[in-house]
Each structure stands twice: as structure tokens, then as C-alpha cells.
């Protein structure tokens, strides 16, 4: 039964509803958070399963077919000697390299796009990948570097290109549009330097450099080539996720982030440094594989609407996409192995055209 409050004259049913309203709102918010966490976990698990399936496929199919059951037996420490040699020594380094490179590109692209609030802010568009590849070509052709020294040169080139773009774009803060435009200019200049180096090289050096610049996992990949990349991934991925704690505030703008107590320049520089380093080590390992960093973050965000940058899903999407693209590059043409960058470009170029056309129709493009 409902009565009347003797002091205020308000019906008790209305008072009860008013008192229970905050409790109901808190319960609804908690349910929403639980659903978002559950969806996030399910999407990440699904992407990890796709990446694992792509790796299994790449380990099983080749000149000698190895059944998936034998592949998993080898991966768990069993299997016969023949299967262990084919899977563990010949195919596994390349498959894991594809996963690690894709993870680096996907995560770096998500950081750049979220931090600069621009879907075109991808490292292969704003010059970071060009810095890594130009320095690697310079180190290889002029100084004869290879191995870890070449990887270090590519990392330095990516950091220099990213730093130069940041300094030129900084005007009391960094605007995403200005950063992208200046990055495109820096990348174009670096490509010109790289093209000049290619014209000065002999035919064999130029051919090898051109294959690497396309983005390729072809050739004899070994565990010795894989371990440095895995070490860098094990260091950089946690650092990037740790630095991303202030990313939601930074996406609101410098003034809003500063009002929330975030150290804007420090947080932004930490994220840009981590993302640039990820691009550098991935480019050093496999060349500038195009469009992986550009395509994977939007795919991850569509799978998780309302989850912001979706860094971890972007990394898993990049790993799965690169592994599947490399498998396609190996087997789409009989007797010929294409560079993986050719396949990713076939996927990414139409998306770039669609994005530009949609932006212009919406009145936001130039």
C-alpha cells in the first residue's frame, strides 16, 4: 500500500522510487560494464583462435603436407622426427615471424590512429615506415650491414622520422591533421632518398632491396632471425599497453586531458615512442609491409564499438591478417611465392580509396 509522508505530504511510493533510482542506475551501469568486458574477452579469444588457425594452416600446408594433428603434436613436444624437422625447423620460424610482425604493425597503427584521432594516421602513410626502410637500405647498400645491425639501423630510422614529424607538427600541441600532412611530406622526402640509393646500386642489390621494400617473409627464415624480434615484442607490447592508460583522456584533447590531471606531452611522447619502435622492429624483420597498420585498427573497432582504441584486438587482428596474407602469398600461384606486402596491399588499397571517398562525401576531406 502507498501512503503519504506526514512531514512533506509526498506519496511514499514516489519517495521509494526516488530512493531506488540511483541504485537502479548503478546496477544498469554495472551490467553494461560486464557486457562490455564479456564482449571484449570473446572478441579477443575469437581473434586469437583465428591467428592460431592461420598459424596451423601455414605449418601444415607446403610441398610436404603435415596433418594438423601432427602439427599440434610437434608444437606440444611430440611428433615423429620428420614432422618435427618440417614443422619446427622449416615452417615455424616463418609462421611465428608473421604473427609477431603483424602484432607490431596492428598495435602501432591503433596507437597512431587513436592518439591523433585520424583514420589516416598510419605509420606507412605518415612516414615512419619510410624512415625505417630508407635507413635499412642505406645501411645495407653503403655500409654492408646485415642482421642485428641492419635491424638497429631500421629502428633508428623509424625513430628519427617520427621525431622529425613530431617536431615539425608541434605548435603548442599536436594536431592530428597537421601531423598526418607533415608525416606524408617527410615520408615522400625519404622515399626520394631511397629511390636515389636504388638508382646507384647494382642490379642484384637493387633487386634484393626492392623485394625487401615490398614487404616479404620469403627466404630461409630461421630461429636466429626470430629471437631478436620476439625479444623486442615481449618488451614493447607491455610498455605500449602500460603507456596507453592515459590514452582515453588524450583522445579528448589536450585541454581536457590536462584538466583530468594527465601529463599531456609526456603521455603522448611515450605512446608515440612505443608505436614508432614497434614499426621499426617490425620493418627491420620483414620490410615495410603495407596497410596492415592501416586496416587492422578499424576492423578491431568495428568488432568492439564503444571500446575506444581497442589496442589488444588490433594487435591480434594484425597477427591473424599477416599470417593469412603470408599463407596466401606462398600458395596462391603454383611454383611462385609472392611477397606478403603484395597481398596486404590488395586488401588495403581498396579500403583506403573507400575511406577517402566516404570522407569527401561527408564534407571532411580536401
N, C-alpha and C positions, 0 to 999 in steps of 0.2 A: 504494500500500500504506500501511496505517496501522501505526505502531509505538507505542512507549512512550517518553515523556520520561524519561531516566535520572535526572534530578535530582528530579522531582516525582512520577514514576510515573503521570502523566496521559497518556492516549492522545493522540497527536499530532493525530488527526482532530478531537478535541474542542478542542484548542488552536487549530487552524486556524479552526474555526467561530467560536470566541470572538473571535479576532482580526479576522475578516472581518465580524462583526456590526455594529460601528459604521460601517464603510464601506457596508454594505448599507443601514443606516438613513439615512445621509446621501444615498445615491443615491435612496432612496424619497422623501425629503423634497424633493429637487431635482426629481424627476419630478412630484410633487404641485404644487409651485410653478409649474412650466412649464405644467401642465394648467390651473391657475387663471388664469395670465396669458393663455394662449391663449383660454380661455372668456371672460375679461373683454374681450379685444380683439374677439372675434367678436360678443359681445352689443352692445358699443358701436358696432361697424360696422353691425350689423343695425338698431339704433335710429336711427343717422344716416341709413341708407338709407330707413327709414320716414318720417323727418322730411323728407328730400329729396323723396320721392314725394308726401307731403302738400302740400309747397310747390308742386311741379309741377302737381298737380291743382288747387290754388287759383288758379294763374296761368293755367291752360288753360281752365277752365270759367267761363262767365259769360253775359251777354247776347250776347256775340260769342265763339264758340268759337275758340280758338287751338290748333292741334295741338301735342302735346308736343315734336315735333321743332323746330317754330318757336319754342317757349318756350326750349328749350335753345340754339337759335341766338341768340336775343336775349340770354340770360344770358352767352353766350360772346363777345358783342360784334358779332354779325351780325344777320340778320333784316331784313325789309323795314320801311319807316317806319311802316306801320300797326300791325304786330305790336309794334314797339318802343314805340310810344305806349301801346298797350293793356297790354302786359306790364310795361314798365319804369316808366311814369308812373302808371298807374291801379291796378294789382294788386300789383306787387312790394312797395311800402312796407307794405301791409297784411299780406301774407304774411310778410315778414321781421319785422314787429312781433309777429305771433302767435308766431313761433319764439322771439324774444328774451324776450317776456313769459313764455311757458311755461318757458323755460330758467331764468329767475329764480325763478319760483314753485317749480318742481321741485327746484332746488338748495337753496333756503331751507327747504323742507319736510323734505328729507333731513337737513339740519344740525340743525334743531329736534328731530326725532324721535330722531335718534341721540344727540345731546348730552343730552337729557332722558330718554332711554330710555323713551319713552311714545308709542305709536302715535297718540294723540290730540293730541300736541304739534304742531299745525299752525298756521301764522300766522293763518289765517282762523278758527280756533277760540279761540286764546288771546289775541285782541285786537289783534295787531299790524296786521292789515289794517284793523280798525275804526279804529285810530288814524290811519292814513294817509287813509282815506276821510272820516272826520269832519273832519280838518283841511282836506282839499281842499274839502269842501262849505262849511266856514266861510270859507275864503279866497275862494271863488268868490261866495258869496251876500252876505257882509258887506263884502268889500273889492274885489270885482270883479276878482280876479286871474285870469290865464289863462296858457297857455303854460308857459315855464320857471319862472315864479314860482309857478304852481299846482303844478308838479311838485316844486319845492323845498319847498312847504308840506306836501305829502303825505309827502315823505321825513322832514321834521322830525316830523310827527305819528306816523309809524311808530316813529321812534327814541324819542320821548317815551313812547309806550305801552309799548315794550319795556323801557325803563329803569325806568318805574314798576312794571311787573310784577316785574322782577328785584329791585328794592329791597324790595318788599313780600314777596317769596318768600324772601329771603335770611335764613337763621337759622344763621349759622356755616357756611354752604354752601347749596346749592340742591338741593332735592328735586324730581324730575320731576313727581310727583303734585301737590305743593303749587304748583309753578309753573303747571301747567295750570289748577288750580282758581282761583287768583288771576287768571290771564290771562282766564279765562271771565268772572270778575266785572268786571275792568277793561273788557273788550270790551262787556259788557252796559251798563255805565255810559256808554261812548262812543256806543253805538247810541242810547241815550236822548237824549243831547245832539244827535245827528244828527237824530233824529226831531223834536225840538223845532224845530230850524232849518228842517226841511222844512215844518212847520205854519206858520211865519212867512213863508215865501216865497210869491210869487205863483204862479199856476198854471203859467205857462211855465217859470219857473225850477225849480219842483218837479218838473215832468215831465222836464226835461233831467237834473236831478240824479238822479232815480230811475232813468233809463235808464243813466246812468253807474255808479250804485251796483250795478246788476245785473252789471256787467262786460261791456263792449261794445267791439268794434272797428269798429262801423258808423260811417258818416260818411266824409267825404273825408279819407283818410289820405294824408299827403304825406311826402316825404323830410325836410322841415324838422322834422316831428314825430318822425321815426325816428332821426335822427342823435344827439340827446341820449341816448336810451335805449341805442343801440349803444355810445356812449362809456362810459356807466356800466357796461354789461355787460362791456366789454373791461377795465375796471378792477376791478370787484368779483368777477368769477368767478375770475381768477387769485389775488386776495387771499384768497378763501374757500378755495380749494384749498391755498394755502400755509399758512393758519391751521389747516387740518384735519390737519396732520401729527401733532399730539398728540391727535387725536380718539379713536383706538383705546384709548389709555391712559385718557382721561377717561371712556370708557364703562365702565371697570372700577370706577369710584367714586373719590371724592376722595382717600381714604387710599391706595388702591393706586396712583393716578396720581402722588400726591406721593412715594410710595416709589420710583417709577420715575424720579424726577427732573423731572417735568413741573410747570411753574408753573400750578397749577390755576386760580386766579382769572383770571390773565392770559390763559391759553389759552381759557377759557370765555367771557370777555368779548369777546375778539377774534372768536370764532366767532359769538356772538350778535349782535355789532355788524354783521358782514358779512351774516348771514342777514336781519337786520332791514332793513338798507339795500337788499338785493335786493328785499324785499317792497315797500319804499317806492317805489322807482323803477318797479317793475312796476305797482303800483297807480296811480301817477301817470299812467302811459301808457295804461292800459286799464281802470281801475277794479278793484275787488276781485273778480276772477274766482274764484268759489268752487270749492273741492275739488281744484284742480289740485295745490296743495302737499300736500294730504292724501292723495291717491290714488297719485300717481306714485312716491314712495319705496317703499311696499310692493310695487308692481309690479316695480320695479327689483331689490329684494332677492330677490324670488321667482325672477327670472331669473338671479340670481347668488347662490345660497345660500352662506353662509360668507364673503362678501366684506365684511362689516361694513356701513357706511353706504351704500356704492355711490353716492357723490355724483355722479360724472360720468354714470353711467347714469340716475340720477334726473333730472338736468338734460335729458338727451336725451329721456327719456320725457315730461317736461313740454312740451318743444318740439313733439314729434310729436302729443301729445294736444291741445294748444291749437290747433295748426294744423288738425287734423282736425275738432275741435269747431267752429272758426270756419267751416270749409267747410260743415259740416252746418247750422250756423245760417243761412248765406246761402241754401242751396238746398233745405232740407227742405220749406218751404212756398212754393208758387209766388207770386211777387209780394210776398213779405214776408221781411224779414231779421230774424231773432231775435238778441238779444244772446247772445254766446258763453257768458256765465255761465249762461244757461238750460240749455244743452246739458251743460255740465260738472256742473251740479247734478243733472241727471237721471242722470248716471253716478255721481257721488259720494255722493248721499244714500242709495241702497241699500247701498253699501259701508259707510257709517257705521252704518246700522242693523244690518247683518250683524256688524260688528266689536263693537258694543255687546252684541248678543245672545250672541255667542260668548264675550265676556269674562265676562258674567254666568253662563253655563253652566259656565265654568271656575272660578267662585268668586272672580274677581278684581275684579268690578265692584261698584258700590254698589247 
